[in-house]
Amino acid sequence: MKTPAELFALQGRHALVTGGGTGLGKAFALQLAAAGADVSLAGRRTAPLEETAALIREGGGSAHCISLDVSDAVSVAAAFAALHAPVDILINNAGFAADTMLLDLEEDDWDRVFDANLKGSWLVARAAARMMIAAGIRGSVINIASVLGSAVQKGTAPYAAAKAGLIHLTRAMALEWARNGIRVNAIAPGYYYTDMAAEYLDSDSGRAMVKRILQRRLGAPEELGGAILLLASDASAYMTGSVVTVDGGLSLAIV
């Protein structure tokens, strides 16, 4: 029987984190590296990726940077071709929101949100699964969803709809890829203070929302580390198709 330390250890494994240069993706990359994983950071902007990679290397870890637009199949194929080793762990984190009411939302904005959060997650997960299968790897895919995938608030409709789709896509992936030894799970974070959420969280509406969180505070990005390490490691060997909510109790208040 493995010890707890052995169950959560990631030495010898290669993790790919999309959107790994900033926000939650940066926290995920640092946490995976601290657990022993070799980490590849992928995103459209190279400077934040290099900054995060430098932090990992300063801590004694291994990090690599890959240019990637998750919504572009050609870019996804090129990124996977450029990886230095097959992927054992995928963190499907890249995405963004359009904070616009539905009556004012433009079609192009709708498409961009869905392309990044849903289509992009499928394109990257498909590429990772194909790589895992070809290499004989029993891997782990972790899709970063949201509490808004099961509850809604005004002004976030396309993002919420895309994250709801991602939760269901997670289950479909788990169902189809289990025979290949690939586990697929999702994390549904609540609100964390990141660049993407800062404008809303600093508004009157954002401050009012924080009061509805049962723990009466925003989450710190590193507080998602337990969920990430659980789903990335052998500690979750019998979990697939699951959604782990880490939101300080916000979704209970919403429902």
C-alpha angles and dihedrals in degrees: 000000000000120000118237090257091053093047093056097038117115102186112144094021129114118219125194116203118190114208085019099152102072144022119356092351091060091051091049092051093050092048094049091048091049088055090055104265124141101235131210115194118206131189146118096262114064100194097067090044092054091048092053092044090053090054090052092049091047087057091053097261133126120249137170133186126224129184109234140165103191093201093059116077092201091053091048092052092048092049094052091046088054096052114115093220140009116280121250096176130032122194105194096201108137116113146105141208136237109218097205133121114250095247090056097040118115121221092239091056091051090051094048092052093048093043092054101038104033113013091040092051090053094047093050095042091049091052091047093048092050089051092048093049093048091050095044091242122157093214142177127234116195117190116199105222126161142236083252087070088076102024133037141215132185118281098020102080101126092044092047092047092049092049091048087053090048091054091053091042088054090058092047091050091048091051095049100039101042090092087060093054093251118137119206122193137155137222119213107202123193121212121326125172103256134143091260093054100033099096093052095042091052092052127090089253091051094050090049090051092054088059088060093057106102091225089048094229144078120259123254112233092238089060088075089062095092093055093045094050091045094054095038096051140059088265087086097041091132096046124095132145090023128137116211113201118208106175111121089252096301095133090055089058092046093052 
